[in-house]
Amino acid sequence: MGLAQGSTKFLIGAAVGAAGGFALGAFVATPTARSAGESALDGVGISARFLARTAVRTIHGLGWAIESGYTRVRGREAYLEHEIEELREQITRLEQRMD
């Protein structure tokens, strides 16, 4: 058995032991301890919801920033295309004057 296999077996054993201990503790716990456990789980749920909302807001803000940057770049492109067209017209007028 290699080091990796031993580590994997240890981690699996630790996870099973922790889960079993948690289940046994929940079974024999006093009502006060169960209430505290429920409060802790409620706290975890609240934290998870907060993190999810924060992630959604962050993603939304990132999307807005990307869209804003794209709009700015596209606006500059349109401006430059307009300027190029005006310069072409000036060149055409100057060529006509020379003829």
C-alpha positions in Angstrom: 0.0 0.0 0.0 1.4 3.3 -1.1 1.3 6.6 0.7 -1.5 7.9 -1.4 -3.7 4.9 -0.7 -3.0 5.2 3.0 -3.9 8.8 3.0 -7.1 8.2 1.1 -8.1 5.4 3.5 -7.4 7.6 6.5 -9.5 10.5 5.1 -12.4 8.1 4.3 -12.1 6.7 7.8 -12.0 10.1 9.4 -15.1 11.2 7.4 -17.1 8.1 8.3 -16.0 8.4 11.9 -17.0 12.1 12.1 -20.4 11.4 10.4 -21.0 8.5 12.7 -20.0 10.5 15.8 -22.2 13.4 14.7 -25.2 11.1 14.2 -24.7 9.3 17.5 -24.3 12.7 19.3 -27.5 14.0 17.7 -29.3 10.8 18.9 -28.3 11.0 22.5 -28.1 14.8 22.9 -30.2 16.6 25.4 -33.0 18.9 24.1 -30.9 21.9 24.9 -28.0 20.5 22.9 -30.3 19.7 20.0 -31.7 23.2 20.1 -28.1 24.6 20.0 -27.4 22.3 17.1 -30.5 23.5 15.3 -29.4 27.1 15.9 -26.0 26.3 14.5 -27.6 24.7 11.4 -29.9 27.7 11.0 -26.8 29.9 11.2 -25.1 27.9 8.5 -28.2 28.2 6.3 -28.3 32.0 6.8 -24.6 32.2 6.0 -25.1 30.1 2.9 -28.0 32.3 1.7 -25.9 35.5 2.3 -23.0 34.1 0.4 -25.3 33.1 -2.5 -26.8 36.6 -2.6 -23.3 38.1 -2.5 -22.1 35.9 -5.3 -25.1 36.8 -7.5 -24.6 40.5 -6.9 -20.9 40.2 -7.7 -21.7 38.3 -10.9 -24.3 40.9 -11.8 -21.8 43.7 -11.2 -19.2 42.0 -13.3 -21.6 41.6 -16.1 -22.6 45.2 -15.9 -18.9 46.2 -16.0 -18.2 44.1 -19.1 -21.3 45.4 -20.9 -20.3 49.0 -20.0 -16.8 48.4 -21.3 -18.1 46.9 -24.5 -20.5 49.8 -25.0 -17.7 52.2 -24.5 -15.4 50.4 -27.0 -18.3 50.1 -29.5 -19.0 53.8 -29.2 -15.4 54.7 -29.9 -15.4 52.4 -32.9 -18.5 54.1 -34.3 -17.0 57.6 -33.6 -13.8 56.6 -35.5 -15.7 55.1 -38.4 -17.6 58.4 -38.7 -14.3 60.4 -38.6 -12.8 58.1 -41.2 -15.8 58.7 -43.5 -15.5 62.4 -43.1 -11.8 62.3 -44.0 -12.6 60.3 -47.1 -15.2 62.9 -48.2 -12.6 65.7 -47.6 -10.0 63.7 -49.7 -12.6 63.3 -52.5 -13.4 67.1 -52.4 -9.7 67.9 -52.6 -9.1 65.6 -55.5 -12.0 67.1 -57.3 -10.5 70.6 -56.8 -7.2 69.5 -58.2 -8.8 68.2 -61.4 
